[in-house]
Amino acid sequence: MSAFIPTVYCNLFGHDYKVTKKVTYHVKEYTCKHCKKQLTTNSNGNLIELTPKFREINAILERIHNSRKQRSKEKLITSSIY
Ligand SMILES: [Zn+2]
């Protein structure tokens, strides 16, 4: 029964999405505060349901994004030493 109430709430008032994860600068994952439905940004910038397939894609994007960030940080450190 407790899982039923948030869904009714969302049907009446709409979902209340909060950003739960920043994958890259442009791609984020959102979760509804009430029913826990998850969304993500696709390559066109539209919000779509976060399916296991997109979760996988986001994990790859995140890894690429983080390694790029890491690399630019290393460059910064190196250039400040030499
Ligand atoms: Zn909801």
PDB file of the backbone (N, CA, C, O) and the ligand in Angstrom, with CONECT records:
HET     ZN  A 101       1
ATOM      1  N   MET A   1       0.829  -1.215   0.000  1.00  0.00           N
ATOM      2  CA  MET A   1       0.000   0.000   0.000  1.00  0.00           C
ATOM      3  C   MET A   1       0.862   1.264   0.000  1.00  0.00           C
ATOM      4  O   MET A   1       0.520   2.261  -0.636  1.00  0.00           O
ATOM      5  N   SER A   2       1.986   1.207   0.723  1.00  0.00           N
ATOM      6  CA  SER A   2       2.828   2.402   0.830  1.00  0.00           C
ATOM      7  C   SER A   2       3.430   2.787  -0.520  1.00  0.00           C
ATOM      8  O   SER A   2       3.728   3.959  -0.750  1.00  0.00           O
ATOM      9  N   ALA A   3       3.611   1.821  -1.406  1.00  0.00           N
ATOM     10  CA  ALA A   3       4.172   2.103  -2.728  1.00  0.00           C
ATOM     11  C   ALA A   3       3.097   2.699  -3.645  1.00  0.00           C
ATOM     12  O   ALA A   3       3.413   3.317  -4.662  1.00  0.00           O
ATOM     13  N   PHE A   4       1.844   2.510  -3.282  1.00  0.00           N
ATOM     14  CA  PHE A   4       0.725   2.963  -4.097  1.00  0.00           C
ATOM     15  C   PHE A   4       0.511   4.469  -3.943  1.00  0.00           C
ATOM     16  O   PHE A   4       0.195   5.157  -4.914  1.00  0.00           O
ATOM     17  N   ILE A   5       0.678   4.966  -2.753  1.00  0.00           N
ATOM     18  CA  ILE A   5       0.398   6.376  -2.455  1.00  0.00           C
ATOM     19  C   ILE A   5       1.282   7.354  -3.263  1.00  0.00           C
ATOM     20  O   ILE A   5       0.747   8.298  -3.844  1.00  0.00           O
ATOM     21  N   PRO A   6       2.603   7.159  -3.318  1.00  0.00           N
ATOM     22  CA  PRO A   6       3.419   8.107  -4.100  1.00  0.00           C
ATOM     23  C   PRO A   6       3.002   8.181  -5.559  1.00  0.00           C
ATOM     24  O   PRO A   6       3.039   9.253  -6.163  1.00  0.00           O
ATOM     25  N   THR A   7       2.607   7.055  -6.129  1.00  0.00           N
ATOM     26  CA  THR A   7       2.187   7.030  -7.531  1.00  0.00           C
ATOM     27  C   THR A   7       0.946   7.888  -7.724  1.00  0.00           C
ATOM     28  O   THR A   7       0.842   8.630  -8.701  1.00  0.00           O
ATOM     29  N   VAL A   8       0.017   7.787  -6.800  1.00  0.00           N
ATOM     30  CA  VAL A   8      -1.196   8.609  -6.850  1.00  0.00           C
ATOM     31  C   VAL A   8      -0.813  10.076  -6.728  1.00  0.00           C
ATOM     32  O   VAL A   8      -1.327  10.927  -7.453  1.00  0.00           O
ATOM     33  N   TYR A   9       0.077  10.353  -5.820  1.00  0.00           N
ATOM     34  CA  TYR A   9       0.549  11.724  -5.628  1.00  0.00           C
ATOM     35  C   TYR A   9       1.112  12.267  -6.942  1.00  0.00           C
ATOM     36  O   TYR A   9       0.770  13.377  -7.351  1.00  0.00           O
ATOM     37  N   CYS A  10       1.974  11.488  -7.605  1.00  0.00           N
ATOM     38  CA  CYS A  10       2.590  11.921  -8.865  1.00  0.00           C
ATOM     39  C   CYS A  10       1.551  12.103  -9.960  1.00  0.00           C
ATOM     40  O   CYS A  10       1.656  13.014 -10.781  1.00  0.00           O
ATOM     41  N   ASN A  11       0.534  11.219  -9.969  1.00  0.00           N
ATOM     42  CA  ASN A  11      -0.518  11.353 -10.971  1.00  0.00           C
ATOM     43  C   ASN A  11      -1.285  12.651 -10.789  1.00  0.00           C
ATOM     44  O   ASN A  11      -1.718  13.271 -11.760  1.00  0.00           O
ATOM     45  N   LEU A  12      -1.447  13.054  -9.541  1.00  0.00           N
ATOM     46  CA  LEU A  12      -2.204  14.269  -9.245  1.00  0.00           C
ATOM     47  C   LEU A  12      -1.361  15.528  -9.427  1.00  0.00           C
ATOM     48  O   LEU A  12      -1.810  16.507 -10.025  1.00  0.00           O
ATOM     49  N   PHE A  13      -0.142  15.492  -8.908  1.00  0.00           N
ATOM     50  CA  PHE A  13       0.655  16.724  -8.847  1.00  0.00           C
ATOM     51  C   PHE A  13       1.851  16.718  -9.805  1.00  0.00           C
ATOM     52  O   PHE A  13       2.530  17.732  -9.964  1.00  0.00           O
ATOM     53  N   GLY A  14       2.099  15.593 -10.429  1.00  0.00           N
ATOM     54  CA  GLY A  14       3.265  15.467 -11.302  1.00  0.00           C
ATOM     55  C   GLY A  14       4.475  15.015 -10.513  1.00  0.00           C
ATOM     56  O   GLY A  14       4.508  15.130  -9.288  1.00  0.00           O
ATOM     57  N   HIS A  15       5.476  14.497 -11.222  1.00  0.00           N
ATOM     58  CA  HIS A  15       6.691  14.018 -10.560  1.00  0.00           C
ATOM     59  C   HIS A  15       7.511  15.194 -10.051  1.00  0.00           C
ATOM     60  O   HIS A  15       7.452  16.300 -10.587  1.00  0.00           O
ATOM     61  N   ASP A  16       8.265  14.924  -9.016  1.00  0.00           N
ATOM     62  CA  ASP A  16       9.120  15.952  -8.443  1.00  0.00           C
ATOM     63  C   ASP A  16      10.566  15.441  -8.530  1.00  0.00           C
ATOM     64  O   ASP A  16      11.094  14.839  -7.595  1.00  0.00           O
ATOM     65  N   TYR A  17      11.174  15.701  -9.679  1.00  0.00           N
ATOM     66  CA  TYR A  17      12.503  15.140  -9.937  1.00  0.00           C
ATOM     67  C   TYR A  17      13.616  15.957  -9.295  1.00  0.00           C
ATOM     68  O   TYR A  17      13.612  17.188  -9.319  1.00  0.00           O
ATOM     69  N   LYS A  18      14.559  15.237  -8.728  1.00  0.00           N
ATOM     70  CA  LYS A  18      15.760  15.866  -8.194  1.00  0.00           C
ATOM     71  C   LYS A  18      16.966  15.240  -8.894  1.00  0.00           C
ATOM     72  O   LYS A  18      16.943  14.055  -9.225  1.00  0.00           O
ATOM     73  N   VAL A  19      18.015  16.025  -9.120  1.00  0.00           N
ATOM     74  CA  VAL A  19      19.226  15.485  -9.731  1.00  0.00           C
ATOM     75  C   VAL A  19      19.899  14.558  -8.722  1.00  0.00           C
ATOM     76  O   VAL A  19      20.229  14.973  -7.611  1.00  0.00           O
ATOM     77  N   THR A  20      20.100  13.306  -9.114  1.00  0.00           N
ATOM     78  CA  THR A  20      20.732  12.359  -8.200  1.00  0.00           C
ATOM     79  C   THR A  20      22.164  12.052  -8.624  1.00  0.00           C
ATOM     80  O   THR A  20      22.958  11.534  -7.839  1.00  0.00           O
ATOM     81  N   LYS A  21      22.486  12.378  -9.883  1.00  0.00           N
ATOM     82  CA  LYS A  21      23.831  12.064 -10.355  1.00  0.00           C
ATOM     83  C   LYS A  21      24.184  12.964 -11.521  1.00  0.00           C
ATOM     84  O   LYS A  21      23.383  13.141 -12.439  1.00  0.00           O
ATOM     85  N   LYS A  22      25.384  13.533 -11.490  1.00  0.00           N
ATOM     86  CA  LYS A  22      25.868  14.276 -12.643  1.00  0.00           C
ATOM     87  C   LYS A  22      26.824  13.363 -13.387  1.00  0.00           C
ATOM     88  O   LYS A  22      27.906  13.039 -12.897  1.00  0.00           O
ATOM     89  N   VAL A  23      26.407  12.954 -14.578  1.00  0.00           N
ATOM     90  CA  VAL A  23      27.214  12.019 -15.357  1.00  0.00           C
ATOM     91  C   VAL A  23      28.305  12.795 -16.099  1.00  0.00           C
ATOM     92  O   VAL A  23      29.489  12.484 -15.977  1.00  0.00           O
ATOM     93  N   THR A  24      27.899  13.796 -16.861  1.00  0.00           N
ATOM     94  CA  THR A  24      28.833  14.720 -17.523  1.00  0.00           C
ATOM     95  C   THR A  24      28.283  16.129 -17.305  1.00  0.00           C
ATOM     96  O   THR A  24      27.332  16.304 -16.544  1.00  0.00           O
ATOM     97  N   TYR A  25      28.862  17.127 -17.956  1.00  0.00           N
ATOM     98  CA  TYR A  25      28.341  18.481 -17.823  1.00  0.00           C
ATOM     99  C   TYR A  25      26.906  18.571 -18.348  1.00  0.00           C
ATOM    100  O   TYR A  25      26.114  19.383 -17.869  1.00  0.00           O
ATOM    101  N   HIS A  26      26.578  17.739 -19.326  1.00  0.00           N
ATOM    102  CA  HIS A  26      25.276  17.845 -19.987  1.00  0.00           C
ATOM    103  C   HIS A  26      24.306  16.736 -19.587  1.00  0.00           C
ATOM    104  O   HIS A  26      23.091  16.916 -19.666  1.00  0.00           O
ATOM    105  N   VAL A  27      24.831  15.605 -19.164  1.00  0.00           N
ATOM    106  CA  VAL A  27      23.970  14.466 -18.851  1.00  0.00           C
ATOM    107  C   VAL A  27      23.840  14.294 -17.339  1.00  0.00           C
ATOM    108  O   VAL A  27      24.835  14.205 -16.620  1.00  0.00           O
ATOM    109  N   LYS A  28      22.614  14.250 -16.883  1.00  0.00           N
ATOM    110  CA  LYS A  28      22.351  14.055 -15.463  1.00  0.00           C
ATOM    111  C   LYS A  28      21.315  12.963 -15.286  1.00  0.00           C
ATOM    112  O   LYS A  28      20.556  12.650 -16.203  1.00  0.00           O
ATOM    113  N   GLU A  29      21.295  12.389 -14.095  1.00  0.00           N
ATOM    114  CA  GLU A  29      20.249  11.429 -13.760  1.00  0.00           C
ATOM    115  C   GLU A  29      19.352  12.048 -12.697  1.00  0.00           C
ATOM    116  O   GLU A  29      19.821  12.698 -11.763  1.00  0.00           O
ATOM    117  N   TYR A  30      18.049  11.829 -12.863  1.00  0.00           N
ATOM    118  CA  TYR A  30      17.069  12.406 -11.957  1.00  0.00           C
ATOM    119  C   TYR A  30      16.243  11.301 -11.320  1.00  0.00           C
ATOM    120  O   TYR A  30      15.974  10.277 -11.949  1.00  0.00           O
ATOM    121  N   THR A  31      15.843  11.506 -10.082  1.00  0.00           N
ATOM    122  CA  THR A  31      14.938  10.568  -9.415  1.00  0.00           C
ATOM    123  C   THR A  31      13.768  11.353  -8.837  1.00  0.00           C
ATOM    124  O   THR A  31      13.947  12.416  -8.242  1.00  0.00           O
ATOM    125  N   CYS A  32      12.564  10.808  -9.024  1.00  0.00           N
ATOM    126  CA  CYS A  32      11.381  11.444  -8.441  1.00  0.00           C
ATOM    127  C   CYS A  32      11.390  11.212  -6.938  1.00  0.00           C
ATOM    128  O   CYS A  32      11.553  10.088  -6.463  1.00  0.00           O
ATOM    129  N   LYS A  33      11.212  12.300  -6.204  1.00  0.00           N
ATOM    130  CA  LYS A  33      11.233  12.268  -4.745  1.00  0.00           C
ATOM    131  C   LYS A  33      10.160  11.332  -4.193  1.00  0.00           C
ATOM    132  O   LYS A  33      10.340  10.748  -3.124  1.00  0.00           O
ATOM    133  N   HIS A  34       9.051  11.185  -4.911  1.00  0.00           N
ATOM    134  CA  HIS A  34       7.890  10.477  -4.368  1.00  0.00           C
ATOM    135  C   HIS A  34       7.821   9.023  -4.810  1.00  0.00           C
ATOM    136  O   HIS A  34       7.656   8.134  -3.975  1.00  0.00           O
ATOM    137  N   CYS A  35       7.946   8.762  -6.126  1.00  0.00           N
ATOM    138  CA  CYS A  35       7.749   7.388  -6.611  1.00  0.00           C
ATOM    139  C   CYS A  35       9.052   6.725  -7.040  1.00  0.00           C
ATOM    140  O   CYS A  35       9.052   5.559  -7.433  1.00  0.00           O
ATOM    141  N   LYS A  36      10.181   7.469  -6.967  1.00  0.00           N
ATOM    142  CA  LYS A  36      11.514   6.932  -7.287  1.00  0.00           C
ATOM    143  C   LYS A  36      11.705   6.599  -8.764  1.00  0.00           C
ATOM    144  O   LYS A  36      12.645   5.892  -9.127  1.00  0.00           O
ATOM    145  N   LYS A  37      10.822   7.104  -9.607  1.00  0.00           N
ATOM    146  CA  LYS A  37      11.000   6.931 -11.045  1.00  0.00           C
ATOM    147  C   LYS A  37      12.254   7.697 -11.457  1.00  0.00           C
ATOM    148  O   LYS A  37      12.486   8.814 -10.994  1.00  0.00           O
ATOM    149  N   GLN A  38      13.065   7.092 -12.334  1.00  0.00           N
ATOM    150  CA  GLN A  38      14.322   7.724 -12.721  1.00  0.00           C
ATOM    151  C   GLN A  38      14.327   8.148 -14.178  1.00  0.00           C
ATOM    152  O   GLN A  38      13.821   7.448 -15.055  1.00  0.00           O
ATOM    153  N   LEU A  39      14.915   9.318 -14.413  1.00  0.00           N
ATOM    154  CA  LEU A  39      15.059   9.853 -15.764  1.00  0.00           C
ATOM    155  C   LEU A  39      16.520  10.159 -16.023  1.00  0.00           C
ATOM    156  O   LEU A  39      17.319  10.277 -15.094  1.00  0.00           O
ATOM    157  N   THR A  40      16.856  10.283 -17.280  1.00  0.00           N
ATOM    158  CA  THR A  40      18.191  10.747 -17.638  1.00  0.00           C
ATOM    159  C   THR A  40      18.096  11.631 -18.879  1.00  0.00           C
ATOM    160  O   THR A  40      17.066  11.657 -19.552  1.00  0.00           O
ATOM    161  N   THR A  41      19.152  12.339 -19.170  1.00  0.00           N
ATOM    162  CA  THR A  41      19.208  13.167 -20.363  1.00  0.00           C
ATOM    163  C   THR A  41      19.783  12.314 -21.489  1.00  0.00           C
ATOM    164  O   THR A  41      20.809  11.661 -21.297  1.00  0.00           O
ATOM    165  N   ASN A  42      19.153  12.307 -22.644  1.00  0.00           N
ATOM    166  CA  ASN A  42      19.737  11.564 -23.766  1.00  0.00           C
ATOM    167  C   ASN A  42      20.613  12.503 -24.608  1.00  0.00           C
ATOM    168  O   ASN A  42      20.788  13.674 -24.272  1.00  0.00           O
ATOM    169  N   SER A  43      21.151  11.975 -25.690  1.00  0.00           N
ATOM    170  CA  SER A  43      22.122  12.748 -26.482  1.00  0.00           C
ATOM    171  C   SER A  43      21.500  13.983 -27.131  1.00  0.00           C
ATOM    172  O   SER A  43      22.220  14.897 -27.534  1.00  0.00           O
ATOM    173  N   ASN A  44      20.161  14.018 -27.235  1.00  0.00           N
ATOM    174  CA  ASN A  44      19.493  15.200 -27.802  1.00  0.00           C
ATOM    175  C   ASN A  44      19.127  16.224 -26.730  1.00  0.00           C
ATOM    176  O   ASN A  44      18.565  17.277 -27.030  1.00  0.00           O
ATOM    177  N   GLY A  45      19.447  15.906 -25.490  1.00  0.00           N
ATOM    178  CA  GLY A  45      19.134  16.820 -24.397  1.00  0.00           C
ATOM    179  C   GLY A  45      17.726  16.667 -23.866  1.00  0.00           C
ATOM    180  O   GLY A  45      17.275  17.477 -23.057  1.00  0.00           O
ATOM    181  N   ASN A  46      17.016  15.619 -24.320  1.00  0.00           N
ATOM    182  CA  ASN A  46      15.656  15.381 -23.834  1.00  0.00           C
ATOM    183  C   ASN A  46      15.678  14.454 -22.621  1.00  0.00           C
ATOM    184  O   ASN A  46      16.600  13.656 -22.456  1.00  0.00           O
ATOM    185  N   LEU A  47      14.671  14.566 -21.790  1.00  0.00           N
ATOM    186  CA  LEU A  47      14.572  13.671 -20.639  1.00  0.00           C
ATOM    187  C   LEU A  47      13.853  12.395 -21.043  1.00  0.00           C
ATOM    188  O   LEU A  47      12.776  12.429 -21.638  1.00  0.00           O
ATOM    189  N   ILE A  48      14.466  11.279 -20.710  1.00  0.00           N
ATOM    190  CA  ILE A  48      13.873   9.985 -21.024  1.00  0.00           C
ATOM    191  C   ILE A  48      13.979   9.090 -19.793  1.00  0.00           C
ATOM    192  O   ILE A  48      14.752   9.365 -18.875  1.00  0.00           O
ATOM    193  N   GLU A  49      13.207   8.035 -19.787  1.00  0.00           N
ATOM    194  CA  GLU A  49      13.239   7.109 -18.663  1.00  0.00           C
ATOM    195  C   GLU A  49      14.604   6.429 -18.574  1.00  0.00           C
ATOM    196  O   GLU A  49      15.176   6.028 -19.589  1.00  0.00           O
ATOM    197  N   LEU A  50      15.114   6.306 -17.364  1.00  0.00           N
ATOM    198  CA  LEU A  50      16.429   5.682 -17.173  1.00  0.00           C
ATOM    199  C   LEU A  50      16.283   4.165 -17.156  1.00  0.00           C
ATOM    200  O   LEU A  50      16.004   3.557 -16.122  1.00  0.00           O
ATOM    201  N   THR A  51      16.478   3.579 -18.320  1.00  0.00           N
ATOM    202  CA  THR A  51      16.397   2.132 -18.455  1.00  0.00           C
ATOM    203  C   THR A  51      17.773   1.530 -18.158  1.00  0.00           C
ATOM    204  O   THR A  51      18.765   2.259 -18.163  1.00  0.00           O
ATOM    205  N   PRO A  52      17.861   0.222 -17.900  1.00  0.00           N
ATOM    206  CA  PRO A  52      19.178  -0.394 -17.654  1.00  0.00           C
ATOM    207  C   PRO A  52      20.171  -0.098 -18.773  1.00  0.00           C
ATOM    208  O   PRO A  52      21.369   0.030 -18.520  1.00  0.00           O
ATOM    209  N   LYS A  53      19.680   0.013 -20.012  1.00  0.00           N
ATOM    210  CA  LYS A  53      20.563   0.297 -21.136  1.00  0.00           C
ATOM    211  C   LYS A  53      21.185   1.692 -21.003  1.00  0.00           C
ATOM    212  O   LYS A  53      22.380   1.872 -21.239  1.00  0.00           O
ATOM    213  N   PHE A  54      20.360   2.677 -20.623  1.00  0.00           N
ATOM    214  CA  PHE A  54      20.879   4.039 -20.470  1.00  0.00           C
ATOM    215  C   PHE A  54      21.764   4.163 -19.242  1.00  0.00           C
ATOM    216  O   PHE A  54      22.710   4.950 -19.222  1.00  0.00           O
ATOM    217  N   ARG A  55      21.447   3.377 -18.212  1.00  0.00           N
ATOM    218  CA  ARG A  55      22.290   3.361 -17.026  1.00  0.00           C
ATOM    219  C   ARG A  55      23.711   2.907 -17.416  1.00  0.00           C
ATOM    220  O   ARG A  55      24.710   3.439 -16.932  1.00  0.00           O
ATOM    221  N   GLU A  56      23.759   1.916 -18.298  1.00  0.00           N
ATOM    222  CA  GLU A  56      25.032   1.387 -18.793  1.00  0.00           C
ATOM    223  C   GLU A  56      25.783   2.448 -19.595  1.00  0.00           C
ATOM    224  O   GLU A  56      26.980   2.661 -19.407  1.00  0.00           O
ATOM    225  N   ILE A  57      25.045   3.114 -20.501  1.00  0.00           N
ATOM    226  CA  ILE A  57      25.634   4.168 -21.323  1.00  0.00           C
ATOM    227  C   ILE A  57      26.180   5.283 -20.429  1.00  0.00           C
ATOM    228  O   ILE A  57      27.284   5.783 -20.646  1.00  0.00           O
ATOM    229  N   ASN A  58      25.393   5.664 -19.422  1.00  0.00           N
ATOM    230  CA  ASN A  58      25.818   6.722 -18.514  1.00  0.00           C
ATOM    231  C   ASN A  58      27.064   6.338 -17.732  1.00  0.00           C
ATOM    232  O   ASN A  58      27.927   7.178 -17.481  1.00  0.00           O
ATOM    233  N   ALA A  59      27.158   5.074 -17.349  1.00  0.00           N
ATOM    234  CA  ALA A  59      28.339   4.602 -16.609  1.00  0.00           C
ATOM    235  C   ALA A  59      29.585   4.751 -17.481  1.00  0.00           C
ATOM    236  O   ALA A  59      30.651   5.124 -16.990  1.00  0.00           O
ATOM    237  N   ILE A  60      29.449   4.459 -18.775  1.00  0.00           N
ATOM    238  CA  ILE A  60      30.572   4.595 -19.711  1.00  0.00           C
ATOM    239  C   ILE A  60      30.911   6.072 -19.904  1.00  0.00           C
ATOM    240  O   ILE A  60      32.078   6.461 -19.871  1.00  0.00           O
ATOM    241  N   LEU A  61      29.875   6.886 -20.105  1.00  0.00           N
ATOM    242  CA  LEU A  61      30.073   8.338 -20.268  1.00  0.00           C
ATOM    243  C   LEU A  61      30.779   8.929 -19.059  1.00  0.00           C
ATOM    244  O   LEU A  61      31.683   9.754 -19.191  1.00  0.00           O
ATOM    245  N   GLU A  62      30.352   8.494 -17.879  1.00  0.00           N
ATOM    246  CA  GLU A  62      30.921   9.000 -16.637  1.00  0.00           C
ATOM    247  C   GLU A  62      32.406   8.659 -16.552  1.00  0.00           C
ATOM    248  O   GLU A  62      33.228   9.485 -16.154  1.00  0.00           O
ATOM    249  N   ARG A  63      32.732   7.423 -16.934  1.00  0.00           N
ATOM    250  CA  ARG A  63      34.125   6.981 -16.894  1.00  0.00           C
ATOM    251  C   ARG A  63      34.989   7.825 -17.839  1.00  0.00           C
ATOM    252  O   ARG A  63      36.080   8.260 -17.470  1.00  0.00           O
ATOM    253  N   ILE A  64      34.491   8.054 -19.064  1.00  0.00           N
ATOM    254  CA  ILE A  64      35.219   8.865 -20.038  1.00  0.00           C
ATOM    255  C   ILE A  64      35.376  10.287 -19.513  1.00  0.00           C
ATOM    256  O   ILE A  64      36.456  10.875 -19.573  1.00  0.00           O
ATOM    257  N   HIS A  65      34.278  10.825 -18.999  1.00  0.00           N
ATOM    258  CA  HIS A  65      34.259  12.197 -18.472  1.00  0.00           C
ATOM    259  C   HIS A  65      35.272  12.349 -17.332  1.00  0.00           C
ATOM    260  O   HIS A  65      36.035  13.314 -17.298  1.00  0.00           O
ATOM    261  N   ASN A  66      35.273  11.389 -16.400  1.00  0.00           N
ATOM    262  CA  ASN A  66      36.177  11.475 -15.257  1.00  0.00           C
ATOM    263  C   ASN A  66      37.636  11.338 -15.670  1.00  0.00           C
ATOM    264  O   ASN A  66      38.500  12.018 -15.118  1.00  0.00           O
ATOM    265  N   SER A  67      37.918  10.470 -16.631  1.00  0.00           N
ATOM    266  CA  SER A  67      39.307  10.291 -17.048  1.00  0.00           C
ATOM    267  C   SER A  67      39.804  11.529 -17.789  1.00  0.00           C
ATOM    268  O   SER A  67      40.987  11.863 -17.729  1.00  0.00           O
ATOM    269  N   ARG A  68      38.883  12.212 -18.496  1.00  0.00           N
ATOM    270  CA  ARG A  68      39.249  13.469 -19.153  1.00  0.00           C
ATOM    271  C   ARG A  68      39.549  14.540 -18.121  1.00  0.00           C
ATOM    272  O   ARG A  68      40.522  15.285 -18.236  1.00  0.00           O
ATOM    273  N   LYS A  69      38.689  14.602 -17.105  1.00  0.00           N
ATOM    274  CA  LYS A  69      38.879  15.583 -16.034  1.00  0.00           C
ATOM    275  C   LYS A  69      40.208  15.332 -15.336  1.00  0.00           C
ATOM    276  O   LYS A  69      40.956  16.262 -15.035  1.00  0.00           O
ATOM    277  N   GLN A  70      40.486  14.055 -15.085  1.00  0.00           N
ATOM    278  CA  GLN A  70      41.716  13.654 -14.407  1.00  0.00           C
ATOM    279  C   GLN A  70      42.925  14.094 -15.220  1.00  0.00           C
ATOM    280  O   GLN A  70      43.897  14.619 -14.678  1.00  0.00           O
ATOM    281  N   ARG A  71      42.851  13.873 -16.521  1.00  0.00           N
ATOM    282  CA  ARG A  71      43.961  14.188 -17.397  1.00  0.00           C
ATOM    283  C   ARG A  71      44.246  15.703 -17.415  1.00  0.00           C
ATOM    284  O   ARG A  71      45.401  16.125 -17.380  1.00  0.00           O
ATOM    285  N   SER A  72      43.165  16.514 -17.469  1.00  0.00           N
ATOM    286  CA  SER A  72      43.377  17.959 -17.510  1.00  0.00           C
ATOM    287  C   SER A  72      43.918  18.453 -16.169  1.00  0.00           C
ATOM    288  O   SER A  72      44.640  19.448 -16.109  1.00  0.00           O
ATOM    289  N   LYS A  73      43.561  17.748 -15.095  1.00  0.00           N
ATOM    290  CA  LYS A  73      44.079  18.110 -13.780  1.00  0.00           C
ATOM    291  C   LYS A  73      45.584  17.809 -13.717  1.00  0.00           C
ATOM    292  O   LYS A  73      46.368  18.609 -13.207  1.00  0.00           O
ATOM    293  N   GLU A  74      45.966  16.651 -14.239  1.00  0.00           N
ATOM    294  CA  GLU A  74      47.375  16.257 -14.251  1.00  0.00           C
ATOM    295  C   GLU A  74      48.206  17.259 -15.045  1.00  0.00           C
ATOM    296  O   GLU A  74      49.310  17.631 -14.649  1.00  0.00           O
ATOM    297  N   LYS A  75      47.641  17.688 -16.184  1.00  0.00           N
ATOM    298  CA  LYS A  75      48.349  18.645 -17.034  1.00  0.00           C
ATOM    299  C   LYS A  75      48.607  19.947 -16.259  1.00  0.00           C
ATOM    300  O   LYS A  75      49.678  20.548 -16.336  1.00  0.00           O
ATOM    301  N   LEU A  76      47.571  20.351 -15.509  1.00  0.00           N
ATOM    302  CA  LEU A  76      47.638  21.571 -14.730  1.00  0.00           C
ATOM    303  C   LEU A  76      48.748  21.458 -13.677  1.00  0.00           C
ATOM    304  O   LEU A  76      49.529  22.389 -13.484  1.00  0.00           O
ATOM    305  N   ILE A  77      48.805  20.329 -13.013  1.00  0.00           N
ATOM    306  CA  ILE A  77      49.816  20.104 -11.965  1.00  0.00           C
ATOM    307  C   ILE A  77      51.207  20.122 -12.607  1.00  0.00           C
ATOM    308  O   ILE A  77      52.124  20.773 -12.107  1.00  0.00           O
ATOM    309  N   THR A  78      51.346  19.399 -13.719  1.00  0.00           N
ATOM    310  CA  THR A  78      52.621  19.308 -14.410  1.00  0.00           C
ATOM    311  C   THR A  78      53.115  20.683 -14.847  1.00  0.00           C
ATOM    312  O   THR A  78      54.286  21.025 -14.682  1.00  0.00           O
ATOM    313  N   SER A  79      52.185  21.468 -15.413  1.00  0.00           N
ATOM    314  CA  SER A  79      52.605  22.786 -15.908  1.00  0.00           C
ATOM    315  C   SER A  79      52.949  23.748 -14.758  1.00  0.00           C
ATOM    316  O   SER A  79      53.705  24.701 -14.950  1.00  0.00           O
ATOM    317  N   SER A  80      52.405  23.500 -13.595  1.00  0.00           N
ATOM    318  CA  SER A  80      52.735  24.388 -12.477  1.00  0.00           C
ATOM    319  C   SER A  80      54.064  23.991 -11.831  1.00  0.00           C
ATOM    320  O   SER A  80      54.695  24.794 -11.144  1.00  0.00           O
ATOM    321  N   ILE A  81      54.485  22.732 -12.063  1.00  0.00           N
ATOM    322  CA  ILE A  81      55.787  22.293 -11.518  1.00  0.00           C
ATOM    323  C   ILE A  81      56.923  22.766 -12.421  1.00  0.00           C
ATOM    324  O   ILE A  81      57.925  23.306 -11.953  1.00  0.00           O
ATOM    325  N   TYR A  82      56.743  22.547 -13.750  1.00  0.00           N
ATOM    326  CA  TYR A  82      57.830  22.882 -14.681  1.00  0.00           C
ATOM    327  C   TYR A  82      57.710  24.300 -15.220  1.00  0.00           C
ATOM    328  O   TYR A  82      58.546  24.731 -16.013  1.00  0.00           O
TER     329      TYR A  82
HETATM  330 ZN    ZN A 101       6.929  10.477  -9.253  1.00  0.00          ZN2+
END
